[in-house]
Amino acid sequence: MCGNELPFGPNAAIVLQRRYLLRDDGGQVVETPHQMLERVAQAVSLGELAFGSQILATGFERRFFELMAQGLFLPNSPTLMNAGKKLGQLSACFVLPVKDSLESIFDTLKQSALIHKSGGGTGFSFSRLRPEGDRVATTSGTSSGPLSFMDVFDTATEAVKQGGARRGANMAMLSASHPDILQFIKAKGDLGRFKNFNLSVMADDDFMERARAGKPWELINPRSGRVEKTVDAAELFDQLVEAAHATGDPGLAFYDAINRANPLPVMGPLEATNPCGEQPLMPYESCNLGSLVLPRFLKGGRIDYAALEEAAALAVRFLDDALEVNRFPLRRVAQATLFTRKIGLGVMGFADLLCSLGIPYDSDEAVSLGGSIMERIRAASREASRQLGKERGSFPAFERSLFVGRDEKTMRNATVTTIAPTGTLSLLMGCSAGIEPLFALVHMKKVLEGEKLVEYHRGFLELLKKNKLDTPRNLEALRQSGRAGSISGLNPDDARVYKTAHELEPISHLKVQAAFQAHTDNAVSKTINLPAEADKDMVRDIYLKAHELGLKGVTVFRSGCRGEQVLQLLSTMPKPAPGLSPAGAACPDCD
């Protein structure tokens, strides 16, 4: 199999073979990438049969295949892995409730194991659990608190191989008002603990305002409703900043911003998200995600907005059909998901698009362009959902939603847009991840349980070749630094266009995130990568500015703070990666 068969990038072959392509009973790959896309298109198009003829389904099977084969769109990984197979579970994102009883906790543990087995990731709010040391009336004992049960969930996740292809992932959230919040904040100080969890503090506007002003903050027992302790909000916030600076966790989720965008507030608040934070969901809801590949919409040096909008509309239909054919891992998940029919269409390759247009990531033009792109995608997606509502009926909870007050007559999906991280999907497509800036122009990416792939930015290599700057000395300098500024003779304007994540000021990250969030129904997965020398004040300013900009969440990661990481500069690796070649980036383990 050729790694760049159909729309796929040069490093796609090993990932496709290991994770996505069908295997026979002996474990041998029996599917090509072309056949994989045919399998996915055929399985998803069967959703059309509930509303039309076989002829209609066949027509959309062809259109869905072309949408993916032309490299314009990919659905989330579970859809690529499971569509057309016996398992048939197509959703990536789930949220499960954790109620304050032993029975509920272990029911949820079992449910999460089944979801991980099927290829999904889970998010939980542990905020309803009584704090450590609180009384347990039924046993006359004391509670061990939320973190002890998180340990149980973490161990269970480690034991379950996700979808037979990847380990499960979790998000744990705890309210800033929970009595155990300080232990939660410090939990990842032990680097071996909670390896399968991302952590986020759920903070409301009141907490953030009190943290700014240094006012008192009450920690409230969720069982009794009584104030357990009063602390200085600024001091608690400082502890959060210190932990995030040291380990990258916890992130911050902004409760009020999330719930101001809740389309169904009468059903209750949104208290948790999926593992990467981009998908707030009600208990038992799941969501199907997909992403448009932005660089593929460039024509003649300009964005073809008509093609982008057409692709967005077709992708919405794809994701809605996926809900029809999805084999949900739990009956309650099926009920909750189909009640609101949430989907999340986003993008990947934004940084590559900017490079192709000669626009620096840290420019007002980049911020404006990001907002315009997402505004068009959401408008096209909403219109597609509106038309599907006319054809198929609105989502069952429509009459209870805020859409009614906005004079909407129909809407098939309660939400239509989400910005996912697209880590593995962007590797398949050979483009930058989500709306992230370029991490480095040469870097190692760890995938597939420790598999390591080295990626060169092909556009930058072409630029060097065009300007006769691809000398051995320059290529070695690039390999060591990963930065355009290391290239002798490079035009300063080109160096700015290819500026990488650690070279950007944090405000540039935040402004781009805010531009996309303004036109995204759900949330935006975005990591603000910081250089190793970044100080705590920088983390504090990022968290405060993120709240000021109205973001729904924010995550920071300081280089090297957790040892080996998913993305890594080659110069920081223990030994040189073998087989490096600008023409064909090689796996450092198997060459």
Buried (B, 14 or more C-beta within 10 A) or exposed (E): BEBEBBBBBBBBBBBBBBBBBBEEEEEEBEBBBEEBBBBBBBBBBBBBBEBEEEEEBEBBBEBBBBBBBBBBBBBBBBBBBBBBEEBBBBBBBBBBBBEBBEEBBEBBBEBBBBBBBBBBBBBBBBBBBBBBEBEBEEEEEEBBBBBEBBBEBBEBBEEBEBBEBBBBBBBBBBBBBBBBBBBBBBBBEEEEEBEBBBBBBBBBEBBBEBBBEEEEBBBBBBBEEEEBEEBBBBEBBBBBBBBBBBBBBBBBBBBBBBBEBBBBBEBEBBBBBBBBBBBBBBBBBBBBBBBBBBBBBBEEEEBBBEBBBBBBBBBBBBBBBBBBBBBBBBEBBBEBBBBBBBBBBBBBBBBBBBBBBEBBBBBEEBBEBBBBBBBBBBBBBBBBBBBBBEEBEBBEBBEBBBBEEEEBEBBBBBBBBBBBBBBBBBBBBBBBBBBBBBBBBBBBBBBBEEBBBBBBBBBBBEBBEEEEBBEEEBBEBBBEBBBBBBBEEBEEEBBBBBBBBBBBEBBBBBBBBBBBBBBBBBBBBBBBBBEEEBEBEBBBBBBBBBBEBBBBBBBBBBBBBBEEBBBBBBEBBEEEBEEBEBEEBBBBEEE
